[in-house]
Amino acid sequence: MRTRAGALTAGTLGAVMLSGCIDQISADLPLPAKQLVLNAILTPDSIFRVQVSRVAGVTDSATRLLDAAQVYLQAPGQPAEQLHRQGRGWYYTAARPRPGQPYTLTAAADGYPGVGATDTVPAPVPIQDAWYLYPTATDRNNELLGTVVLRFDDPAATANYYEVSLYQSAGERSGIPLDARGNPTLAAEDDAGFNPPSLVFSDQLFNGQRFELRAAFHPNGAGVRNGVPYAENPYLVLRSVSRAYYRYRKSWTRHLYNQGTKGDTNDLNQLLFLGDPSAMYTNVRGGYGVVVGYAKETLLLRPR
């Protein structure tokens, strides 16, 4: 009991010391430039949906979402189509993106310079084979781990980018982190230290070849049945992503880790782990945000 009380006192003291360093001051903060933020993810299994917002200052309490913008979609060989307002900054059209075609989205609002971005949805890459093994190892806490195996053929003659995710439930819910240490392709991406929720990589080291990924995972649903360990079958998602998607996810992963959002953001102790702001990738001309595309294949894995 004394040890626990002592630990509590030390933690409380640390919080008091941190809170003692926080004070309200008067500052003449310059207003940010009036710029629009345009965000959209293009995928063949969904209609076009775009969100438009604005850059706002720290003390600006008005909503950032803009419902009075004019948003247009330009598809190859088609006249520009104005998107419908949906509320909370969202705009849509019933059309769906097609793989291999570039699409341009533009937005304008009174008092703001116009913005625009173009991206292409890649063609989906089929999963040739995938399964999981469980158990295959233990972690440092002596908990059982499994291994996911994925194989696919990379299209030659073009640079391709991928994202691999594992989920315990359908609908891409209950994500399971993958540990692919030892794979040269993932090692070259240098993401492991940032605890990414998924694996994002290019085909630079295997262009035009068959790629095999083996990654360790800790299942969210596991137990023992008749004395034998088992895991609930997970869902594997292979996304073929655009270069803009790839670059955005790289910057997003580093920004998320750098800002200490892996822990309780209301805990003052998290201030100890904050880094300097890092630049976020944008492909929006004249503003901020991203317009990026992907196509995917989802497979319910079976054990071997």
C-alpha positions in Angstrom: 0.0 0.0 0.0 2.8 2.4 0.8 4.4 1.8 -2.6 1.1 2.4 -4.4 0.5 5.6 -2.5 4.0 6.8 -3.2 3.6 6.2 -6.9 0.3 8.1 -6.8 1.9 11.0 -5.0 4.8 11.1 -7.6 2.3 11.1 -10.5 0.2 13.8 -8.9 3.3 15.9 -8.2 4.3 15.5 -11.9 0.9 16.7 -13.0 1.0 19.6 -10.6 4.4 20.6 -11.9 3.2 20.5 -15.5 0.0 22.4 -14.7 2.1 25.0 -12.9 3.9 25.7 -16.2 0.7 26.6 -18.0 -0.5 30.2 -17.8 -2.8 32.4 -19.9 -1.0 35.2 -21.8 -2.0 37.9 -24.2 -0.6 37.4 -27.7 -1.2 39.2 -31.0 -1.6 36.1 -33.2 -1.7 36.9 -36.9 -4.8 35.7 -38.8 -4.1 32.8 -41.2 -4.5 33.3 -44.9 -8.0 32.6 -46.2 -7.7 29.2 -47.8 -10.0 26.3 -48.5 -9.4 22.7 -47.5 -10.6 20.1 -49.9 -10.7 16.4 -48.9 -11.9 13.4 -50.9 -11.1 9.6 -51.1 -11.9 8.1 -54.5 -12.8 4.4 -54.6 -14.8 2.4 -57.1 -17.1 0.9 -54.4 -18.4 4.3 -53.3 -19.9 7.4 -54.9 -18.0 10.7 -55.1 -18.1 12.5 -51.7 -16.1 15.6 -51.0 -15.8 17.7 -47.9 -14.9 21.4 -48.0 -13.7 23.4 -45.0 -11.6 26.5 -44.3 -8.4 27.3 -42.5 -9.2 28.9 -39.2 -7.1 30.6 -36.5 -6.7 29.3 -33.0 -9.2 31.7 -31.5 -11.7 31.3 -34.3 -14.8 29.5 -32.8 -16.9 29.6 -36.0 -17.5 26.3 -37.8 -14.8 25.4 -40.3 -17.2 23.4 -42.5 -18.6 25.2 -45.5 -22.0 24.5 -46.8 -22.1 27.3 -49.4 -19.2 26.2 -51.6 -19.4 25.4 -55.3 -17.8 22.0 -56.0 -17.3 20.5 -59.4 -16.2 17.1 -60.7 -14.3 16.9 -64.0 -14.2 13.3 -65.5 -12.4 12.4 -68.7 -14.4 13.3 -71.8 -17.3 14.7 -69.7 -18.5 18.2 -69.0 -17.9 19.5 -65.4 -20.6 18.3 -63.0 -21.6 20.3 -60.0 -21.9 18.3 -56.8 -25.0 18.4 -54.5 -24.8 19.8 -51.0 -25.3 17.3 -48.2 -24.6 19.3 -45.1 -21.7 19.6 -42.7 -19.4 20.6 -45.5 -20.2 17.4 -47.6 -20.9 17.4 -51.3 -21.8 14.4 -53.5 -22.8 13.0 -56.8 -24.3 9.5 -57.6 -21.4 8.7 -60.0 -18.6 6.3 -59.0 -14.9 6.5 -59.9 -13.6 4.1 -62.4 -10.1 2.6 -62.1 -7.4 4.0 -64.4 -9.2 7.3 -65.0 -8.0 10.7 -63.7 -10.6 12.9 -61.9 -10.3 16.5 -61.0 -12.2 18.1 -58.2 -12.5 21.9 -57.7 -14.1 24.1 -55.1 -14.8 27.8 -54.7 -16.4 29.9 -52.0 -17.1 33.6 -51.6 -14.0 35.3 -50.2 -11.6 32.4 -50.8 -9.3 31.6 -53.7 -10.4 28.5 -55.7 -8.7 25.1 -55.1 -8.4 21.9 -57.0 -6.8 18.5 -57.1 -6.5 15.6 -59.5 -5.9 11.9 -58.8 -6.4 8.5 -60.5 -7.9 5.4 -58.9 -5.5 2.5 -59.5 -6.7 -0.8 -60.8 -7.2 -3.4 -58.0 -4.5 -6.0 -57.7 -5.9 -9.5 -57.0 -4.8 -11.5 -53.9 -3.2 -14.7 -55.3 -3.1 -16.5 -52.0 -3.5 -15.6 -48.3 -3.9 -17.5 -45.0 -2.9 -17.3 -41.4 -1.1 -19.6 -38.9 -1.9 -19.6 -35.2 -0.1 -19.8 -32.9 3.4 -19.4 -34.3 5.3 -17.4 -31.5 4.9 -15.5 -28.3 5.6 -11.9 -27.5 7.5 -10.5 -24.6 4.5 -10.9 -22.4 4.3 -14.6 -23.3 1.0 -14.0 -25.2 0.4 -16.1 -28.3 1.0 -14.6 -31.8 -0.1 -15.7 -35.2 1.4 -15.1 -38.7 -0.4 -13.8 -41.8 0.9 -14.8 -45.2 -0.1 -12.7 -48.3 0.9 -13.2 -52.0 0.1 -11.1 -55.0 1.6 -10.3 -58.4 2.8 -6.8 -58.9 2.0 -5.3 -62.3 5.1 -4.5 -64.3 6.2 -1.3 -66.1 4.5 1.1 -63.6 5.2 2.2 -60.1 2.6 0.8 -57.7 1.7 1.5 -54.1 -0.1 -0.7 -51.6 -1.7 -0.7 -48.2 -2.2 -4.0 -46.2 -4.6 -4.0 -43.2 -5.9 -6.7 -40.9 -9.3 -6.6 -39.1 -11.0 -8.8 -36.7 -14.5 -7.9 -38.0 -16.1 -7.3 -41.4 -16.5 -3.7 -42.5 -12.9 -2.8 -41.5 -13.6 -2.7 -37.8 -11.4 -3.8 -34.9 -8.0 -3.2 -36.6 -5.1 -5.5 -35.8 -1.5 -4.1 -36.1 0.9 -6.1 -38.3 4.5 -6.6 -37.5 6.5 -7.2 -40.7 10.0 -6.8 -39.3 12.5 -8.7 -41.4 10.8 -8.0 -44.7 13.2 -5.9 -46.8 10.4 -4.0 -48.6 8.8 -2.9 -45.3 12.2 -2.2 -43.7 13.0 0.2 -46.6 9.8 2.1 -45.8 11.2 2.9 -42.3 7.7 3.1 -40.7 8.0 0.5 -37.9 9.1 3.0 -35.3 5.9 5.0 -35.7 3.5 2.2 -34.8 1.5 2.5 -38.1 -2.0 0.9 -38.0 -1.4 -0.6 -41.4 1.4 -1.4 -43.8 1.9 1.2 -46.6 4.7 0.5 -49.2 5.8 0.8 -52.8 6.9 -1.9 -55.3 10.3 -0.3 -55.7 12.1 -3.6 -54.6 9.8 -6.0 -56.4 8.4 -4.3 -59.5 6.8 -6.8 -61.8 7.4 -9.7 -59.5 5.3 -11.8 -57.1 5.4 -10.3 -53.6 5.1 -12.3 -50.4 4.4 -10.8 -47.0 4.7 -12.6 -43.7 3.7 -10.5 -40.7 3.1 -11.4 -37.0 -0.2 -10.4 -35.4 -2.0 -10.6 -32.0 -5.6 -11.5 -32.7 -8.4 -9.6 -30.9 -10.5 -12.8 -30.7 -8.6 -15.8 -29.5 -8.9 -18.5 -26.8 -8.5 -22.2 -26.1 -10.9 -24.9 -27.3 -10.4 -28.5 -26.1 -7.0 -27.6 -24.9 -5.9 -26.2 -28.3 -5.3 -22.5 -28.9 -7.4 -20.9 -31.6 -8.0 -17.5 -33.2 -11.1 -16.0 -34.8 -10.6 -15.8 -38.6 -9.5 -12.2 -39.5 -10.2 -10.1 -42.6 -7.3 -9.1 -44.8 -7.6 -5.9 -46.9 -5.2 -5.3 -49.8 -5.5 -1.8 -51.2 -3.9 -0.6 -54.5 -3.3 3.1 -53.7 -2.3 6.1 -55.7 1.0 7.8 -55.2 -0.8 10.8 -53.6 -2.5 8.4 -51.2 0.9 6.8 -50.4 2.6 10.2 -49.7 -0.3 11.4 -47.6 -0.3 8.2 -45.4 3.4 8.6 -44.9 3.1 12.1 -43.6 0.0 11.3 -41.6 1.6 8.4 -39.8 4.6 10.5 -38.8 2.4 13.4 -37.7 0.1 11.2 -35.6 3.0 9.7 -33.8 4.9 13.0 -33.4 1.9 14.7 -31.8 1.6 12.1 -29.0 -1.9 11.0 -30.0 -1.1 7.4 -29.2 -2.0 8.1 -25.6 -4.6 10.1 -23.5 -4.5 13.6 -25.1 -6.1 15.0 -21.9 -3.3 13.8 -19.8 -0.8 16.6 -19.1 2.0 14.0 -19.1 1.5 13.6 -22.8 3.0 17.1 -23.2 6.4 15.4 -22.6 6.1 13.4 -25.7 5.0 16.1 -28.2 7.3 16.9 -31.0 7.6 19.9 -33.3 4.8 20.1 -35.9 5.5 18.1 -39.0 4.4 19.1 -42.6 1.4 17.2 -43.9 1.3 16.2 -47.6 -1.3 17.9 -49.8 -1.9 17.7 -53.5 -4.6 20.4 -53.5 -3.6 23.4 -55.6 -4.1 26.7 -53.8 -5.2 25.2 -50.5 -4.9 22.2 -48.2 -6.3 18.7 -48.0 -6.0 15.7 -50.2 -7.8 14.1 -53.1 -6.5 10.5 -53.3 -7.7 7.2 -54.7 -7.6 3.5 -54.0 -9.1 0.1 -55.0 -9.2 -2.8 -52.7 -9.8 -6.5 -52.3 -11.0 -8.0 -49.0 -10.5 -11.7 -48.0 -11.7 -13.6 -44.9 -8.6 -15.6 -44.0 -8.6 -19.3 -43.1 -6.0 -21.1 -41.0 -3.5 -23.6 -42.3 
